[in-house]
Amino acid sequence: MDWFRKKDMLLKAKRGAKSLSAKNADGRKRVSLKAFPGRGRRRSAWVTWLYGHLIVEFDRLRKAGLKFDAQLLRQLALRILKSQGEGYDELSVDEHGSLLIEKITARWVQTFMECHGIVLRAQTGKKQISPAKQQQIEEEVAQHLGELKRGFEEGTLNEEAVENIDETHFVIDFDNGKTLGFIGETKVKCADVVSGGQGMTMVVRISGGPGARIHPPMMILTNQDSSYPIRGVKDNIPGVCYRTGPKGWMDKRVFREYLGEPRAMNSDRQGRTKTIYLDNCSSHLPEEECQEELSKLNARLKYFPVNATDLCQPADSFVIAKIKDVWARKWNEKKIDLIEGDQWQDTIRKDGSWSGKLKNPVKAFFLSLAAEAVREVNAKRDKNGLSYARKAMIRCGLSLGIDGSWRTSQLFPHLQEIIRKYPEHFNKGAAHGDDSANDSTGGSTINPTIQTLPDGSLYTDL
């Protein structure tokens, strides 16, 4: 092909790529070129049928304001296959006898998005702190990890009596800043719900050890008078309880009530002293101010290093993200039902005004949603059969590894790197001669040496 004369055809071709590999005297080379329309594998009849229905439904719901992600797009495709008819249903199979419903995977959705020019639109940004402050934070994290290691080795910490609590904030119209839309769009609008900006907080508690799990959460709902219970909202939903606050956020009053709520917090069944790790935000009471509640729980509070919870807190690592993923999916499914049921707030008030937003489900719906999200995440396992709660506790050093010992190799890579950078802080307070900052096996001793970089600066070689 004379590519130079026909380069305009290549540049204006529709999205899609074709990978070519060729061998010449210099070796094998692989290039990716834009493909002309019509190239590629032939689509099955059911794929063509479902593509047509899915793009129409996606465009309709998107214009109605539903916020989309790839996971929700897959749910919509499954719903269409189950309900549209026209010769296909959830029991339909392809020419090889495979169920169509099992072929609609994340990869299938990605191919659909590429074919129709659908991209993930996101707003991004970054925050930065000074190198000196970052070094201080990492030094404190290294010291914290060293204290954990020695605590487990000396027996002052028991992995089955170590817990982590943290809060995560939701808004009723949950928005992670991302939605699917067509390439080239200049306006993106999403449906809001009545009072959709009101916030609520989920208090997440994770325990460690072989039985690690996410415990039933407490939800903090928005109520200007901090009333409890709220009129018409019974606190009797299994797997969740609630309190209220002016902004739907944790404060010292709610924190004290949280420690005393048996559905959210309880003592160890075997009478062991619990160690509860949490961040030191102003809404958490100091240990000396809640001795009465802690004595009933037979518990003590330990605080993570300041400004370091994103580095070493299990709930912050990925557990809360998993809960929010389930929350967003189930809430989006509810919004599909509201939109398809024409559940808009179009009632005209006495003053002639009306919102036109989606009707807001009752608060009991969100309490049930919180309980369902936690139960679903608790039921999930990674490829090694570990629950997300246990995996997070192990990776952050608040629990022993699956072999029953505490090793630096069990930690997240960024925590291992911090220990390698600051071995003296990791070993601060250790017995003389104990130098195991980079000991991935828990047995051998590694002696650091000081080396010089080409620019004259020094570094520790482990």
C-alpha positions in Angstrom: 0.0 0.0 0.0 1.2 3.5 -0.8 0.7 4.7 2.8 1.8 8.3 2.1 -0.8 8.9 -0.6 -3.5 7.2 1.5 -2.4 8.5 4.9 -5.6 10.6 5.2 -7.6 7.3 4.9 -5.6 5.8 7.8 -5.8 8.9 10.0 -9.6 9.2 9.6 -10.3 5.6 10.1 -12.7 4.6 12.9 -11.4 3.6 16.3 -9.8 0.1 16.5 -6.3 -1.2 16.0 -4.5 -3.9 14.1 -1.2 -5.3 15.3 1.3 -6.5 12.6 4.5 -8.4 13.2 7.3 -8.8 10.6 10.8 -10.3 10.7 13.7 -8.6 8.9 17.5 -8.4 9.2 17.3 -6.3 12.3 15.0 -8.7 14.1 11.3 -8.9 14.6 9.3 -5.7 14.8 5.7 -5.2 15.8 3.6 -2.2 14.9 0.0 -1.2 15.6 -2.0 0.5 12.8 -5.5 1.9 12.7 -7.7 -0.5 10.9 -10.1 0.3 8.1 -13.8 -0.2 8.7 -15.0 -3.7 8.2 -11.7 -5.3 9.3 -11.6 -7.8 12.2 -13.6 -10.8 13.3 -17.2 -11.3 12.0 -19.7 -10.6 14.8 -22.2 -13.2 15.9 -25.8 -12.4 15.3 -26.6 -12.2 19.0 -23.7 -9.7 19.5 -25.0 -7.5 16.7 -28.5 -7.6 18.2 -27.4 -6.8 21.7 -25.0 -4.1 20.5 -28.0 -2.3 18.9 -30.2 -2.5 21.9 -27.4 -1.6 24.4 -26.3 1.5 22.6 -29.8 2.8 22.4 -30.5 2.1 26.1 -27.1 3.5 27.1 -27.8 6.7 25.2 -31.3 7.0 26.7 -30.3 6.5 30.3 -27.2 8.7 29.9 -29.3 11.6 28.6 -31.7 11.0 31.5 -28.7 11.6 33.7 -27.7 8.2 35.0 -24.0 8.1 35.9 -22.3 5.1 34.2 -19.3 3.0 34.7 -18.2 -0.2 32.9 -19.6 -2.4 35.6 -23.0 -0.8 35.3 -22.9 -1.1 31.5 -22.5 -4.8 31.9 -25.4 -5.0 34.3 -27.5 -3.1 31.7 -26.5 -5.6 29.0 -27.5 -8.6 31.2 -30.8 -6.9 31.9 -31.5 -6.4 28.2 -30.6 -10.0 27.4 -33.0 -11.3 30.1 -36.0 -9.0 29.3 -36.0 -7.9 25.6 -37.0 -11.3 24.1 -36.8 -11.3 20.3 -35.4 -14.8 20.3 -32.9 -14.3 23.1 -33.1 -14.8 26.9 -30.9 -15.7 29.8 -30.9 -19.4 28.8 -29.8 -18.7 25.2 -26.6 -20.3 23.9 -24.3 -19.7 21.0 -23.3 -22.2 18.2 -20.9 -23.9 20.6 -23.5 -24.4 23.3 -22.1 -21.7 25.6 -24.5 -19.5 27.6 -24.6 -16.0 26.2 -25.1 -14.6 29.7 -21.6 -16.0 30.6 -20.0 -14.4 27.5 -20.9 -10.9 28.6 -17.7 -10.2 30.5 -15.7 -7.1 31.3 -13.7 -7.7 28.1 -17.0 -7.9 26.1 -18.0 -4.5 27.6 -14.6 -3.0 26.7 -15.0 -4.1 23.1 -18.5 -2.7 23.0 -17.1 0.7 24.3 -14.3 0.7 21.7 -16.7 0.0 18.9 -19.0 2.9 19.8 -16.4 5.5 20.9 -17.4 5.4 24.6 -14.7 6.5 27.0 -14.4 7.0 30.8 -14.6 10.7 31.5 -12.7 11.6 34.7 -11.6 14.7 36.5 -8.1 14.3 37.9 -5.8 16.3 40.1 -2.9 15.8 42.5 -1.8 17.1 45.9 1.8 17.6 46.9 3.7 18.1 50.1 7.3 19.1 50.7 10.0 16.5 50.6 10.9 17.2 54.2 7.3 16.6 55.4 7.1 13.4 53.3 10.3 12.2 54.9 8.9 12.9 58.4 5.7 10.9 57.6 7.7 8.0 56.3 10.0 7.9 59.3 7.0 7.7 61.6 5.5 5.0 59.5 8.7 3.0 59.7 8.7 3.3 63.5 5.0 2.3 63.6 5.7 -0.9 61.6 8.7 -1.7 63.8 6.5 -1.4 66.9 3.9 -3.8 65.3 6.6 -6.4 64.5 8.0 -6.3 68.1 4.5 -6.3 69.5 3.6 -9.6 67.8 6.9 -11.2 68.5 6.8 -10.3 72.2 3.2 -11.3 72.6 1.8 -7.8 73.6 -0.3 -7.9 70.4 -2.7 -10.7 69.5 -3.8 -10.7 65.8 -7.3 -11.9 66.8 -7.7 -9.0 69.2 -6.4 -6.3 66.9 -9.0 -4.1 65.1 -9.1 -1.0 62.8 -11.9 1.5 62.6 -12.3 4.2 60.0 -15.0 6.4 58.5 -15.9 6.9 54.9 -18.3 9.6 53.7 -21.0 9.0 51.1 -23.5 11.4 49.5 -27.0 10.1 48.5 -26.2 10.8 44.9 -22.9 8.9 45.1 -20.4 10.4 42.7 -16.9 9.2 42.1 -16.2 11.9 39.5 -16.4 9.5 36.6 -19.0 8.7 34.0 -19.1 7.1 30.5 -19.9 9.3 27.5 -19.2 9.6 23.8 -16.0 11.1 22.5 -16.2 14.8 21.7 -19.0 15.6 24.1 -18.8 19.1 25.5 -21.6 18.8 28.1 -22.1 16.0 30.6 -25.2 16.0 32.8 -26.3 13.5 35.3 -29.5 13.0 37.2 -29.7 14.1 40.8 -32.1 13.0 43.5 -34.0 15.2 45.8 -31.7 16.3 48.6 -29.0 14.4 46.7 -26.2 16.5 48.3 -26.9 15.3 51.8 -24.1 13.3 53.2 -23.8 10.2 55.4 -20.9 8.4 56.9 -20.2 4.7 57.3 -18.1 3.7 60.2 -16.1 0.6 59.2 -14.6 -1.8 61.7 -12.2 -4.6 60.6 -10.8 -7.4 62.8 -7.7 -9.4 62.2 -6.6 -13.0 62.4 -7.9 -16.1 60.5 -11.4 -14.9 61.2 -10.9 -11.4 59.9 -14.0 -9.7 58.6 -15.7 -6.4 58.2 -18.1 -6.0 61.2 -21.7 -4.5 60.9 -21.2 -0.8 60.3 -22.8 2.2 61.9 -24.2 4.8 59.6 -24.3 8.5 60.6 -27.2 10.2 58.9 -27.7 13.9 58.4 -30.1 15.5 60.9 -29.8 19.1 62.0 -31.1 18.4 65.5 -29.0 15.2 65.9 -32.3 13.4 66.7 -32.2 9.7 67.4 -34.2 7.8 66.3 -35.4 9.8 63.4 -39.2 9.9 63.0 -40.2 7.0 60.7 -36.7 5.5 60.5 -36.5 2.5 62.8 -33.1 1.3 63.9 -33.9 -2.4 63.5 -32.3 -3.4 60.1 -30.1 -6.5 60.5 -26.4 -5.9 59.9 -26.4 -2.1 60.5 -27.3 0.6 63.1 -27.3 4.3 62.9 -26.9 7.7 64.7 -27.3 11.2 63.4 -25.4 14.5 63.2 -25.8 18.0 61.7 -23.5 17.1 58.8 -23.8 13.3 58.8 -20.2 13.1 60.0 -18.4 11.6 63.0 -18.0 13.9 66.0 -16.9 13.3 69.6 -20.5 12.8 70.8 -21.2 10.2 68.1 -17.8 8.5 68.7 -18.7 8.0 72.4 -22.0 6.5 71.3 -20.3 4.3 68.8 -18.1 2.8 71.5 -21.1 2.0 73.5 -23.3 0.6 70.8 -23.2 -3.2 71.1 -24.4 -3.8 67.5 -21.3 -1.9 66.2 -18.7 -2.5 68.9 -18.3 -5.4 71.4 -15.7 -6.9 73.6 -13.6 -9.9 72.8 -15.5 -13.2 73.3 -12.5 -14.8 75.0 -11.8 -11.9 77.3 -8.6 -10.7 75.6 -7.7 -7.0 75.7 -8.5 -5.5 72.3 -6.2 -3.1 70.6 -8.1 -0.7 68.3 -6.1 1.2 65.7 -7.5 4.4 64.3 -6.4 7.8 62.9 -6.0 10.8 65.2 -8.6 13.1 63.6 -10.3 15.6 65.9 -13.6 13.7 65.9 -12.0 10.8 67.8 -11.8 11.0 71.5 -8.4 10.7 73.2 -8.0 7.4 75.1 -8.1 9.1 78.5 -11.5 10.8 77.7 -13.4 7.5 77.0 -12.0 5.2 79.7 -15.5 4.2 80.9 -16.5 3.0 77.4 -13.1 1.3 76.8 -13.1 -0.5 80.2 -16.5 -2.1 79.3 -15.0 -3.2 76.0 -11.7 -4.2 77.6 -10.0 -2.3 74.9 -7.3 0.3 74.3 -6.8 2.8 71.5 -3.7 3.2 69.3 -3.4 6.0 66.8 -1.7 5.8 63.4 1.1 8.3 62.6 -0.2 11.7 61.7 -1.1 12.2 58.0 -0.1 8.6 57.2 -3.4 6.6 57.3 -3.4 6.4 53.5 -0.1 4.5 53.8 -0.7 2.1 56.6 -4.4 1.9 57.5 -6.1 -1.4 56.4 -9.6 0.1 55.9 -8.0 2.9 53.7 -6.0 0.4 51.6 -8.8 -1.1 49.5 -11.5 -2.4 51.8 -13.5 0.9 51.8 -13.0 1.1 48.0 -14.5 -2.4 47.6 -17.5 -1.3 49.8 -18.0 1.8 47.7 -17.8 -0.2 44.5 -20.7 -2.4 45.6 -22.6 0.7 47.0 -22.2 2.5 43.7 -23.4 -0.5 41.6 -26.5 -1.2 43.8 -27.3 2.5 43.9 -27.0 2.9 40.2 -29.3 -0.2 39.7 -31.8 1.6 42.0 -31.6 4.7 39.9 -32.2 2.7 36.7 -35.4 1.4 38.4 -36.4 5.0 39.4 -35.8 6.3 35.9 -37.6 3.5 34.2 -40.5 3.8 36.6 -40.7 7.6 35.9 -40.1 8.3 39.6 -39.5 12.0 39.2 -40.4 14.6 41.8 -42.8 16.6 39.5 -45.4 17.4 42.1 -46.0 21.2 42.0 -45.8 22.9 45.4 -48.1 25.6 46.7 -45.7 28.3 45.6 -45.7 26.8 42.0 -42.1 25.4 42.2 -41.0 21.8 41.7 -37.6 20.1 41.5 -37.9 17.7 38.6 -35.3 15.5 40.3 -35.5 11.8 41.0 -37.5 10.9 44.0 -35.3 10.2 47.0 -35.6 6.6 48.5 -36.3 6.5 52.2 -33.4 6.4 54.6 -34.1 2.8 55.4 -33.1 2.0 51.8 -29.6 3.3 52.4 -29.3 1.5 55.7 -30.1 -1.7 54.0 -27.8 -0.8 51.2 -24.9 -0.4 53.7 -25.6 -3.8 55.2 -25.8 -5.5 51.8 -22.5 -3.9 50.6 -20.6 -5.0 53.7 -22.0 -8.6 53.4 -21.1 -8.8 49.8 -17.5 -7.6 50.3 -17.2 -10.0 53.3 -18.2 -12.9 51.0 -15.5 -12.2 48.4 -12.1 -13.9 48.4 -8.9 -13.3 46.5 -7.1 -15.9 44.5 -5.5 -17.3 47.7 -8.8 -17.7 49.4 -8.2 -14.7 51.8 -11.0 -12.3 52.7 -10.4 -8.7 51.8 -10.4 -7.8 55.5 -7.7 -10.3 56.4 -5.6 -9.4 53.3 -5.7 -5.7 54.2 -4.7 -6.4 57.8 -1.8 -8.6 56.7 -0.6 -6.1 54.1 -0.6 -3.3 56.6 1.1 -5.3 59.3 -1.8 -5.4 61.8 -2.0 -9.2 61.5 0.4 -12.1 61.1 1.0 -13.6 57.7 -0.8 -16.8 56.6 2.2 -18.8 58.0 1.7 -17.4 61.5 4.7 -15.1 61.5 5.3 -11.3 60.9 7.5 -10.6 58.0 8.3 -7.5 56.1 7.6 -9.4 52.8 3.9 -9.6 53.7 3.6 -5.8 53.6 2.5 -3.6 50.7 5.5 -2.8 48.5 5.4 0.9 49.5 5.7 -0.1 53.1 8.6 -2.4 52.4 10.3 0.5 50.6 9.8 2.8 53.6 11.4 0.2 55.9 14.4 -0.1 53.5 14.8 3.7 53.5 14.6 4.2 57.2 15.9 1.0 59.0 17.0 3.0 62.0 13.4 4.2 62.7 12.1 0.7 62.0 14.4 -0.7 64.7 14.0 2.1 67.1 13.3 0.6 70.5 14.4 -2.8 69.5 16.8 -4.9 71.7 20.5 -4.4 71.0 21.7 -6.3 67.9 18.2 -6.7 66.5 18.5 -5.4 62.9 15.8 -6.9 60.7 14.5 -4.0 58.7 14.8 -5.8 55.5 14.4 -9.3 56.8 11.8 -10.9 54.6 12.3 -14.4 56.1 12.2 -13.3 59.8 15.5 -15.1 60.6 18.6 -13.8 58.9 20.3 -10.5 59.8 21.2 -7.9 57.2 23.7 -5.2 58.0 23.2 -1.9 56.1 26.2 -0.1 54.7 26.5 3.6 53.6 27.2 4.1 49.9 27.8 7.2 47.8 25.8 8.1 44.7 27.4 9.8 41.6 26.0 13.2 42.7 27.7 12.9 46.1 24.7 12.1 48.2 24.6 9.1 50.5 22.2 6.2 50.7 21.8 3.1 52.8 22.6 -0.2 51.0 20.8 -3.2 52.5 
